[in-house]
């Protein structure tokens, strides 16, 4: 009897080609379209269009397509956490939480109830089995590798997952989709936060937060502008600060270097090479090791502090409920709330949530972004 694999169909080209590969390999394939966002939100939701694209693919492949409504789970497990982090002035990555709680938990449970042996998605990642341990590897296409977003998975989740396009590059995926007659073969890749996409991030958040403008100050303490609310800015941000001329001492752009939550102030410095934008240490919590075991403190590992950042060599020191990370070289714009993800060569071994950053090897250093005074910051509507 053929194994049944249930694939999550997003309407995009990646999951479409992933489904075709499973069919070619002789699996009994069923498709599920996940509704994670309220379709009534026409401005930000493209579910209806995406479902049509998924249906066209399934008709060509002659596989059934179901739709499951996971909006309640998404709201509770992902979106409310995202809003809470934004409210604290941090920089969350909801796509990572969506993978852990929705695609590889709620969807996985649903698929197993349907009789699936495993689930599949269109992620650019790979899985390797060694000595009863399931390893998560980078995708072959280094420009599209998505292992960063999957670091919070555990052995149970990885063991029940398949990534059919992990060995392909994007160009080959589009070529294959075109040859199969998929109308989404040239569909633009989804970018940005999953429920916002390429839409204006600030405009979206204004639906959920009251405005609370405040001062933008330089590293010298001089007022140089006004911000619209700390939740709209992240560390290292250059665009959208609205700092006019005449404030700086050099001809260089301004960057966000810190947030003083207690005073509702944004700190900006001039020049990409300004030392306040770089840090050699960080503390991370909510640590997840995919294998179930942490690496040794002398193991050679690299890390990424955001999806598009380059790998950086680092050392890890375990603490009671966190880890202290020392980088081989200072890192630009370390953002509390973001994830740091660790690798051993091409194996993604896990990661955690960045709590603070410093240039001294002590997690006790005062970091503005870790403090929140609810009397001076915004409140949810």
N, C-alpha and C positions, 0 to 999 in steps of 0.2 A: 504494500500500500504506500502510495506517495505521501511524503510529508506535506503538511499544509502550512504555508507561510502567508501571513496576513501583512500586507504592505500598507503603510500610511501614504495616501495619495494627497498631495497638496495642490495639484493642478499645475505644478511646475514641471520643467523638463527633466530634472534630476530624478524625481520619484517615478516619472513615466518610464524612463529608460531602465531604472532599477527593476520595475515590474516586468519589463520585457525580457530582461536577462533571467529573471526567475522562471518565467514561462519557458524560455529556451532551454533552461537546465532541467526541465521536466517536473518542477514542483507543482503541486496543486495550489494555485495562487488566488487569494481573495483580496480585494482592495477595500479600504475604509477611508472616507474623507472626514477629517476631524473639524468640527465647528468649535473654535476656541474663542470667538469674539461675536458680540451681538450684531446680527445682520441688520438690525434697525439703524445701526450707526453707519449710514451710507457713506459718510465722508471719509471714514477710516477703515471700513470693512469691504473687502473684495471677494468675499466668500462665494457669492452667486456666480461670478465670472470664473473663479477658480474651479468651482464644482463642474461647470460645463466643460472646462478643459480636461479635467480628470475623467469625466464620463466619456468624452471622445476617445481618449486613450484606452479605456477599459473596453469599449465597444470594438476597437481594432484588435485588442489582445484576446477578446472573448472571455473576459473574467468578470465576475460580479462586483458591483460597487455598492457598498453600504455607506450611510452617513451616521455619525454618532455625535451627539451634542455634549461637549465637554466645557461649555461656557461657565457653568457654576464652579467646576473644579478649577478652571483657569483663573476665575476671579478670586477665589479663596486662596489658592496655593501659589499663584504667580503675581497677579496684578496688584493685590492688596499689599503684598510684600514689596513690590516695586514702588508703590506710592509711599509706603512707610520709609523706605530708604531715601527716596527723593526728598521727603519732608525733613529728613535729618541732614540734608545737604550732601549726601553721598552720591556715588555714581554706580548704580546697580546695573547688572546685565540680566534682564529677565529671560533672554533666550536660553541661558544656561539652566535656570530654574524650570523653564518650560520643558526642557529635555528630561530633567530628572523627575518632575512631578506629573507631567502630562503625557509626553510621547513614550517614555519608558517606564511609566507606572500606570496611569489611568488607561492609556491606550493598550499597553501590554496586557493588563488584566482583562480588558475587554476582548482582546484577540484570543487570549487563552481560553476564555469562556466560549468562544466560537469554535474551539477545537484546534487552534493553531499550535504548531510545534515551536515556531519562532515568529518574530516580527521582523519586518524590513523597513528601512527608510532610505531616502536619497542622500544621506550624508556622505561627504567625502572623507571617509575614515576606513580603517581596516581592523580586522580581528584575527588574532593568532592564538592558537592553543598550545601551551607548553606545560607538561607535567600537571595536567588537570587545572591549570591556571589560564584564565582568559585574558589576553593582553589587548589593549586598545592601541592601535598604531595610527600614525599620521596617514592621510590619504596620499596617493601617488602624486597628484597634482598639488604641488606645494603652494600654489597661489590660491587654491580652493580648499585646502585642508581644513576640516572642521572639528578635529579632535579636541581643540580648545574648549568648544561648547559642550563636550561630552564628558569632561573630567569628573563630574559628580556621580557617574554611574558606578554601580557596584558589580560584584561578580555575578550575581543572579541576573541582573539586567543585561550585562554584556553577553553572558552565555546564551541568552535567548534572543539575540539580535543578529541581523545580517545586514551588511552594507554592500550591495551588489556593484556599485559604481566606484568603490574605493580604490580600485586599481586602474581607473580610467582618468584621463584629463578632460577638462570641460569641452574642448574642441571636439573630441571623439564622441562625447555624450550628445552634443548637438547634431553631429553628423549622423549618428545612429537614429536619433529621433526623427530627423528629416527623411531618412531612408524608409522608416516605418510609416510615414504619413501622419505623424503627430503634428497637429496644428500649433502646438506650443514649442516647436523645435527652436524657434528664435525668440521665445518669450524672454523678456528682460528678467535678469536675476533679481530676486527680492533682496533688499538691503535694509540696513537700519534695524531698529527694534521691531520684533515680530508683529506687534499690533499697531505700529505706527508706519512702518515701511519708510518711504522717502518723504513722507509728509512732514510739515513743520513741527518739530518737537515741542517748541515753546507754545505754539498754538494749541497743540493737543493737551499739554499739561494744564493749561489755563482752564480747561473744562473741570478740573478736579481740585485746583488750589486757588485760594485767594492771593491776590497780588500783595507783595510786601517789598517795595523798593527800598534800597539802601545805598550807602556810599561805596564807591570804588576808591581805594586808597593805594598809593604807591608803597614800596618797601620802606620808604622814609616816613610814611604816615601822612603824606599830603593827599588831600582829597582831589581826585583827578576825573571823577565821573560818577554816574549813578547806575546801579543795576536794577533789574526788574524783579529779582527774587533769586536767592542763592541756588534754588533747585534747577534753574535754567542754565547753569554754568558748570563746567568740569575743569579739572586741573590740566594745565597746558593749553587751554582753549585760547585761540587767537582771534577768531572771527566773532563779530557781534558784540564787542565790548563797548563800542561807541565812544571811545576815548579820543577827544579831539587833539589837535596839534597844540604845541606850546607847553605841554606838561613835562616832556622828557628832556633829558640832558644829552641824548644821542639820537641819531636818526635810525630808529629800529622799532619794530612792532611791539605791542604790549601782549603779555600772556598772563593768564590766571595762574598764580602761584599758591594761593591759599584761600581759605574761607574762615573768617572769624565769626563763628555761629552765634556766640553770645551777644555780639554787637551788630549782627546782620550786616557785616562788611565783607566785601570782596577785595582781595589783595592782588595787585597786578604788578609785574616787573617788565622791564624792557630787554628785548633780545633773547633769542632762542638759547643762547649759551649762558644766561644768567644763572649763577650757582643756586639760587633758591628754587629753581625748577628741577634740580637733580638731587637724588637721594641714594645712599649706599645701603640702607637697611630698611626693612619693613617687618611688621608683625602681621601674621595672618591667623584667622580663626576658622571654625567650621571646616576643618580639614577632612578631606576624603582621599584615601588611597585605594585605587581601583583593585589592587591585588588583595587588599585587606591588611597589608603590612607596610609600615613606613620604611623608606630607604635609610641606609646607614648614614651617619653624619659625615663620613669620609667618601661616600659614593660620589661619582662624577655625574652631575646632573646639570641641566639647563632649565631656564624658565622663561615664560612670557607673561608680562604684566597687563597685556591687552591683546586682543585677537590679532591685530596687524603688527604688533611689535616683533622685533627680531629676538631670536633666542639669546639669552645672556647666561653666562656661567654664574653659578651661585653655590653657596653653602647653606645648609639648614641646621638649625639648633632647636631641638625640641624643648618646649616649655610645658607647664602644667596643662594648660588648655589651649595652647597656641604654638606657633613656630616662629622663630626669628630667622629671617632670611638675610644673608649678607651677599651682595652682588660683587662680582669680579670688577665691575666698573659702575659708576653712578648711573642711575636710570632716570630718564626724562619723564616728568609728569606722572608720578606714581599716584594713583587715585583711590582713596579709601572707598570701599563698596564694590570696586571691580574685583576680578578674580586673578590670582596668580596661579599659573598652571605649570607643572613640572614635567620634564621629559628626560628619559635616558636614551640617547640617540633618537630613534623614531618611535619609541614606546612612550605613550602618555601615561605617567604613573599616578597622577592625581593633582590636587591643588587645594586652594582655600580662598577665603574672602579677605581682602586687604583691609586691615583695621587702621593702621597708621604707618607713617614713614618717618625716617630720621637719618641723620648723618653720624649718629652715635649708636653703638651696639647695646641699646637699652630700650625695652618696650615701655619703660616708664616715662619716656620723654613726652612732654605735653604736645599733643597734636590737635590743632583747632578742630579739624573735621570730625573728631571722635566725640565731641561734646555737643549737647543740644539743650537749649533752654526753651522749653515750650512756651514760655511767656513772651519771648521775643521773636519766635519764628512763626511761620505760617501754620495754619490749621486746615485740615481737610474740610471741605464743604459738607 
